[in-house]
Amino acid sequence: MRLFDPCQLREIRLRNRIVVSPMCMYSCNDLDGMANAWHMVHLGARAVGGAGLVFTEATAVEARGRIAPQDLGIWSDAHVAPLQPVTAFIRQSGAVPGMQLAHAGRKAATFRPWETRRGHVPDAEGGWHPVAPSPLPFTPADQAPAELTPADIADVVAAFAAAARRALEAGFQVIELHGAHGYLIHEFLSPLSNQRTDAYGGSFANRTRLLREVVAAVRRVWPERLPLWVRISATDWAESGGWDVAQSVEAARLLREDGVDVIDCSSGGTLPAPRIPMGPGYQVPFAERVRREAGIATAAVGLITEPQQADAIVAEGRADLVLLGRQFLRDPYWGLHAAAALGVEHPWPDQYLRAKV
């Protein structure tokens, strides 16, 4: 198994094992979650650039689930039509279009990272009050979120399922559920952000209940022929009391039985300032352990930048796929350049052949 070997996931065949990681663009102009020319060019360029699978940014299943007011959305049927040309172009370019479905939970309604102001966007400027499993703010400076009731939780599950149906109508062929980075699903998983005493808090079974209910609801509307991914934070990087790798392995075993095909292994996001030993491929061991112990395909992400590094991760059986984020921002044609660096024949677009070295 090598980086440029095809990858079969149910009835979807990826031309290689290079994946464009979901990356927030914060570029919906009218705060309505509608895709526009930016999303076409950004996602389309990476498909032209040789990736096998191209994911959208975290796409909100509810308006209140946006990280920032400018996030991409899929909470209404009106969001479908603007996305259809995007998915058509990605497929035309030889890649597979994927959508990450997300809900930001208590980390919603924040200013974009490049803006001078930080924290919560005032309601008068397009913000709203965030929700979470427990009324615990992400930092002491943040406002406390509203605690979701059982009826609210049922609405969230239904919102994920409705979003999956719309993603299918929009032409996406892979869905990833965002259960990482301290957003809503992860907030339920981690004891650091979930202090509920009902059926959604306390025990491991209770803390994983929302995720498994979302998976089940999505699988009911997402065709069996199409793959379903889940992104997790394999660890909170907490000294004690948080979500950890052992729980990630156990959750992955359950999710495999629930119809999930790939676990995308990231980390962090629950704590504002964890101590993370960052370095090239620092999260790859999580993908390797989940793959080995849970018996499910995994994707590795995190400071993967070099073609030889990415190829070795796959060749050594540490993960089935690799996801690149910032490196694809630096070089939209990383896939084409990686093939050349590894001595692999990979078709260039006809329009670019005159530049092929």
Steps between C-alpha positions, in 0.01 A plus 500: 500500500651833387388862491398489133325165514122525452283471810165322483243614758170320443413589139719809488848465357752770585776538242756530781519532877554876513218693666446874529417550866195708595621858546280789607488777242258737677400634159121495469435861409149560634526298823252256347726196458470502121787371287639752253785545252760478778393144587499395135850629439647388833365144491524462125867599492590220742313248286690620193814477713485123530324419828288187511237641736417865568307591813307820556562699812297419812151554361237597753194278541327779692542875469594511868763234431731728301843572643480848350205673331680469164519117508364275227157356579279207409211564740242581231399367161607835350864405566489209254496674161809722553702191594407291197740673257778456755452125534459461124833675438681293764377178338580630151856562623540137608453542875218404735304777677452462874314711754581531867180545701552699817351678797726735695314472831643732765775619260247654260439863403862614517687759297707378207863435595641785293271764653638732766224418747490165679233299675124505455336694219229727647145412402464841335785409263371159400588298808280277717503314829686166469382165633684207657451183706572698818500875576881516512677774301805406293707764683412713803471798266233330286130508572351183647310299236142391545468137607323286243185324616423143386256648248772734375735204459240319292477809279879500454495134396222574252698800367801279423278254314330775301840647416620161372196477273577845361867411453393204288274726291791740457714222352734411783622140511665489845379641830715564803338571836703750700547349844825679581665829599274585790186545292160366596540125449844508663353707784271208575785247478735677741440497877669841507210662316217256579375505859150372430335248729240372254531240221749722314756546776712313750591156368685428177181355351307814586766742377522320164122482466458820297771401252353154451149642461626742238678218316185288504281786381741591221539139390122477459507769231854460365511217242675177594713534187662820631762525776455672833793641698528633853769746608599465865742671731683189613606678819419821682868526600375532857718392790201315644126462464463564129425303186798283411634250248365194681147643484557592135587139419191372677279756327651405164410136558138599561490738204631228270199287595273803452600538135792743515774429246789728601613665822682826434737541795573853614535626859438783744248781508331452837760690702597858411875451548603134519862389491537332162834354387461621142731385224483338156233229502442539874144362477581202279542264801132554579394385154738205525368384836132540410559312175681216674281461807155588363534328163377796301654711225654824624616832362801684639523878524731757655825652368518261207676706234750293301418240231744243642355549848143450378596196292680339795195541726292300255771252399577414862131433573473782752190640328300432187482862386676827576335839535680825427369840596740792515729336246218505246450869576866559421489282190163416341684262263675303773362172364655556158831605649498205741456255214800648323709487818412134551551404136136409453310564178199714587293665227520876477207701368532542125496876546817478716701245302730766352627568853563139599863436582 
